[in-house]
Amino acid sequence: MATWYSSGMGLKFVLFLAPLSCAAAQLLTPVWVEAGEHGQAFARVVAETEKDCPVAQVDGMNQMFRLRVPVPTAFRPACELALPAGTKKVTVNGQGLHLPRPDPEKIVAFGDTGCRIAGERLQDCNDPNLWPFERVAGTAAAMHPHLMLDVGDYLYREDMCPADKQKECGGTPHGDNWETWNADFFKPAAKLLAAVPWVFARGNHENCNRAWRGWGYYLDTHPWTGVCERAASPVMVELGKFQLVVFDSSSTSDNSPKDLVATYSAQLATLNMTHGWLLDHHPFWAFQGPAADGSVRTQNSGLAQAYEKGAPKGIDLVLSGHTHLFEILSFGGARPVQLVAGNGGTKLEDRTLPSFKGSEIRGFKIDGGQSESVFGFTELQKKGDHWNLTLRDSQGKSLVACTVVGHEVSCKDLKR
């Protein structure tokens, strides 16, 4: 049994997991599981102090979580346990963990989830209809997925809440520290963290100029060194025949410098998969929504250039975020299907394209797709040789249904 309590402004949450003893550790988050490189899995948890790392029972044997060091200034300690290949059952204080399974058949995806407080760009963090991340995560957990894919951008509370906006965000923390990561991610994501193994992508909000410490210390599966890496190496997640590469696009922009394009193309050139997926933050080929003058804007030419130079093999689907909406595009088989799932909670893009008919991106015509500006998540279910993709709102209602076969997609608008 798990019990949460709050103190102060409700920003501190301590999880006590039964059965308890007088020496039980104080844990500030649920224990979550991440799928990492080549089938390696990790269990992680944030603890009250460095002495609070718990003991797990791994296939009946006690194993101690280890402290991730060095602990960054202004952060609570993270504890980690690498799970041996073939592990069948893991419990922590009597609670079973959800382990990655081979060939997952039900996957949920979303990202861009934090509550934006940056200059004049302000979101009402206290209204669950205007910042519905906790509802989105809870609804996704209730779907009982086998795997959760997060396309990045976790921390949006970058500035102090303005004095005249206390109703919307008064008392909220800000900056790259434990309190903000807890408010923007760990607390609202708690149900989903406990319900399913995750794969995390790094967003531009976690680049070396922003919240890289919280990203690297809490979520990244690369070894933690306390030093920011601009473009970390790709991580190949293999779960049975299911292949997913996690690609670090956090430093890119629409005008990516040539050295970064060269780095990305070299990394992409190493990829050789069979019907694999690529998970990153920035779309390789997508629209940002019409500009004020009505013209169509595409984004991230730097990544598109890198893809063309690197020519990775065997990718069927690219899952990204960055633009705060749902969008899916196919290019007549000439490119992988591009899914944008940046609708997890951050203020939505209010301009979407009414139609993709006749549109092109870098010379490739779009032959199928859909765009919706609505909070929610994407559910992907394997059916034989294809995937059925459903856009669901924060309550779980189906809005768009698509079928993805290889590099092709066909969609049906369920709202009509």
BAFILO-57321 format. One record per residue (C-alpha): x, y, z. Coordinates in steps of 0.5 Angstrom, whole numbers, padded with zeros to 4 digits, always signed. Each point is the difference from the previous one (the first is absolute). Layout:
! BAFILO-57321
XYZ;...
This chain:
! BAFILO-57321
+0000+0000+0000;+0003+0007-0002;-0002+0006+0004;+0002+0007-0002;-0001+0006+0004;+0002+0008-0002;+0003+0005+0004;+0000+0008-0001;-0002+0001-0007;-0001-0007-0002;+0007+0000-0003;+0003-0006+0004;-0003-0007+0000;+0003-0006+0004;-0002-0007-0002;+0000-0005+0005;+0000-0007-0002;-0003-0006+0004;+0002-0004+0003;+0004+0005+0004;+0005-0001+0006;+0003+0005+0004;+0006+0001-0004;-0005+0001-0007;+0003+0004-0005;-0003+0007-0002;-0001+0000-0007;-0003+0006-0004;-0002-0003-0006;-0003-0007-0002;+0005-0005-0002;+0000+0001-0008;+0004-0005-0005;+0003+0002-0006;+0002-0004-0006;+0007+0002-0002;+0006-0003-0005;-0001-0007-0003;-0005-0002+0005;+0003+0003+0006;-0005+0002+0005;+0001+0005+0006;-0005+0001+0006;+0001+0007+0003;-0003+0004+0005;+0001+0007+0004;+0001+0000+0007;+0000+0004+0006;+0007+0000+0002;+0006-0004-0003;-0001-0005+0006;-0007-0002-0003;+0002-0004-0006;-0005-0006+0001;+0001-0008-0001;-0003-0004-0006;-0002-0007+0000;+0003-0002-0007;-0003-0007-0001;+0000-0002+0007;+0007+0003+0001;+0001+0007+0004;+0004+0005-0004;+0001+0007+0003;-0001+0006-0005;+0006+0004-0001;+0001+0008+0001;+0001+0003-0007;+0006+0005+0001;+0002+0005+0000;-0007+0003+0003;-0001+0007-0003;-0001+0006+0004;-0007+0002+0002;-0002-0007-0002;-0003-0006+0004;+0004-0007-0001;-0002-0005-0005;+0001-0007+0001;+0001-0005-0005;+0000-0008-0001;+0002-0003-0007;-0004-0006-0001;+0003-0006-0003;-0002-0003-0006;-0005-0005+0001;-0003+0003+0006;-0007-0003+0001;-0002+0004+0007;+0002+0006+0003;-0003+0003+0007;+0001+0006+0004;-0003+0000+0007;-0005-0005-0002;-0002+0004-0007;+0001-0004-0006;+0004+0004-0006;-0003+0000-0007;+0006-0003-0004;+0001+0001-0008;-0003-0006-0004;+0003-0003-0006;-0004+0003-0006;-0005+0005+0003;-0007+0000-0004;-0003+0006+0004;+0004+0007+0000;-0002+0007+0003;+0004+0006-0002;+0000+0007+0001;+0005+0006+0002;+0000+0007+0001;-0003+0000+0007;+0002+0005+0005;-0003+0007+0002;+0003+0006-0004;+0002+0005+0004;+0005+0004-0004;+0000+0008-0001;-0007+0002-0002;-0002-0007-0002;-0004-0003+0005;-0004-0006+0001;-0005-0001+0006;+0003-0005+0004;-0005-0001+0005;-0006-0001-0005;+0000-0007-0002;-0004+0002-0006;+0006+0004-0002;+0005-0004+0002;-0002-0007+0000;+0006-0004+0000;-0002-0004+0006;-0007-0002-0003;+0004-0002-0006;+0005-0004+0003;-0006-0003+0005;-0004-0002-0006;+0006-0003-0004;+0002-0004+0006;-0008-0003+0000;+0001-0003-0007;+0006-0005+0003;+0005+0001-0005;+0006-0004-0001;+0005+0006-0001;+0000+0007+0000;+0004+0005-0004;+0001+0007+0002;+0002+0005-0006;+0003+0005+0005;+0000+0007+0003;-0002-0001+0007;+0002+0006+0004;-0004+0007-0003;+0000+0003+0007;+0006+0004-0002;-0001+0007+0003;-0003+0003+0007;-0008+0000+0000;-0002+0008-0002;-0002+0004+0006;-0007+0001-0003;-0001-0007-0002;+0000-0003+0007;-0007-0004-0002;+0003-0004-0006;+0007-0001+0003;+0001+0003+0007;+0005-0004+0004;+0002-0004-0005;+0008-0002-0001;+0004+0001-0006;+0007-0001-0003;+0004-0007+0000;-0001-0003+0007;-0004-0005+0003;-0006+0004+0002;-0001+0002-0007;+0001-0007-0003;-0005-0003+0006;-0005+0005-0002;+0000+0000-0008;+0002-0007+0000;+0000-0005+0005;-0006+0001+0004;-0005+0001-0006;+0003-0006-0003;+0000-0005+0006;-0005-0004-0002;+0003-0002-0007;+0007+0000+0003;-0003-0006+0004;-0004-0003-0005;+0005-0002-0006;+0007+0000-0002;+0002+0007-0003;+0005+0002-0006;+0002+0007+0001;+0002+0005-0006;+0004+0007+0002;-0003+0006-0002;+0002+0007-0002;-0002+0002+0007;+0005-0005+0003;+0006+0003-0005;+0007+0002+0003;-0003+0007+0001;-0006-0002+0004;-0003-0006+0004;+0006-0005-0001;+0002-0001+0007;-0007-0003+0001;+0000-0004-0006;+0006-0003+0000;+0000-0002+0008;-0007-0002+0000;-0002-0003-0007;+0006-0001-0005;+0002-0007+0000;+0007+0002-0002;+0005+0000+0006;-0001+0006+0004;+0007+0004+0000;-0003+0007+0003;+0003+0003-0007;-0005+0002-0006;+0000-0004-0006;-0002+0004-0006;-0002-0006-0005;+0000-0006+0004;+0001-0007-0004;-0007-0003-0002;-0002-0006+0004;-0003-0006-0003;-0006-0003+0004;-0001-0007-0002;-0006-0004+0003;-0001-0007-0004;+0000+0002-0007;-0003+0007+0002;+0006+0005-0002;+0000+0008+0002;+0006+0005+0000;+0000+0006+0005;+0003+0006-0004;+0002+0006+0004;-0002+0006-0004;+0000+0005+0006;+0005+0005-0003;-0003+0000-0007;-0004+0006-0003;-0003+0002-0007;+0007+0003-0001;+0004-0005+0003;+0008+0001-0001;+0004-0004-0005;+0004-0004+0005;-0007-0002+0004;-0003-0003-0007;+0007-0003-0001;-0001-0004+0007;-0007-0002-0001;+0001-0002-0007;+0006-0005+0002;-0004-0002+0006;-0006-0002-0005;+0005-0003-0005;+0001-0006+0006;-0007-0002+0000;-0002-0006-0003;-0007-0003+0002;-0005-0004-0002;-0007+0003+0000;+0003+0005+0006;-0003+0006+0003;+0004+0006+0002;-0002+0004+0006;+0003+0008+0000;-0003+0006+0002;+0000+0004-0006;-0004-0002-0006;+0005-0002-0006;-0006+0002-0005;-0006+0004+0002;-0004+0007+0000;+0000+0005+0006;-0007+0002-0002;-0001+0006-0005;+0003+0007+0001;-0003+0006+0002;-0001+0002-0008;-0003-0007-0001;+0007-0003-0003;+0002-0007+0002;+0006-0001+0004;+0004-0007+0001;+0005-0001+0005;+0007-0002+0002;+0003+0000-0007;+0007-0002+0004;-0003-0007+0002;-0003-0001-0007;+0007+0001-0003;+0003-0004+0005;-0005-0006-0002;+0002+0001-0008;+0007+0000+0002;+0000-0006+0005;-0005-0004-0004;-0002-0005+0006;-0003-0007-0002;-0006-0003+0003;-0004+0006+0003;-0007-0001-0001;-0003+0005+0005;+0003+0007+0003;-0003+0002+0006;+0001+0007+0002;-0003+0006+0004;+0002+0008+0001;-0006+0002-0004;-0006+0000+0005;-0005-0004-0004;-0001-0007-0003;+0002-0001-0007;+0002-0006-0004;+0002+0000-0007;+0002-0005-0006;+0004+0002-0006;-0002-0006-0005;+0005-0005+0003;+0006+0005-0002;+0001+0002+0008;-0002-0004+0006;-0006+0003+0003;+0000+0006+0005;-0004+0000+0006;+0000+0006+0004;-0003-0001+0007;+0002+0007+0004;-0007+0000+0003;+0001-0002+0007;-0001+0006+0004;+0004+0006-0002;-0005+0006-0003;-0002-0003-0007;+0002+0003-0007;-0006+0004-0002;+0001-0001-0008;+0000-0006-0003;-0001-0001-0008;-0007-0002-0002;+0003-0004-0006;+0006-0003-0002;-0002-0002-0007;+0005+0003-0005;+0005+0001+0005;+0008-0002+0000;+0005+0000+0005;+0007+0000-0003;-0002-0002-0007;-0004-0006+0003;-0008+0000-0001;-0004-0001+0006;-0006-0006-0002;-0003-0001+0007;+0000+0003+0007;-0004+0004+0005;+0001+0006+0004;-0004+0002+0007;+0001+0005+0005;-0002-0004+0007;+0003-0002+0006;+0001-0008+0001;+0004-0005-0003;+0001-0005-0005;-0001-0008+0001;+0003-0005-0005;-0002-0007+0000;+0003-0005-0004;-0004-0004-0005;+0003-0006-0004;+0005+0004-0005;-0003+0007+0002;-0001+0005+0005;-0007+0003+0002;+0001+0007+0002;-0005+0004+0004;+0000+0007+0003;-0004+0001+0007;-0001+0006+0003;+0001+0001+0008;-0006-0004+0002;+0002-0006-0005;-0005+0002-0005;+0002-0003-0007;+0001+0006-0005;+0004-0003-0006;+0001-0007-0002;+0006-0001-0005;+0003-0007-0003;+0007+0000-0001;+0003-0005-0005;+0008+0001-0001;+0001+0007-0003;-0008+0001-0001;-0005+0003+0004;-0008+0001-0001;-0004+0004+0005;-0007+0000+0002;-0003+0006+0004;-0005-0003+0005;-0003+0007+0002;-0004+0001-0006;
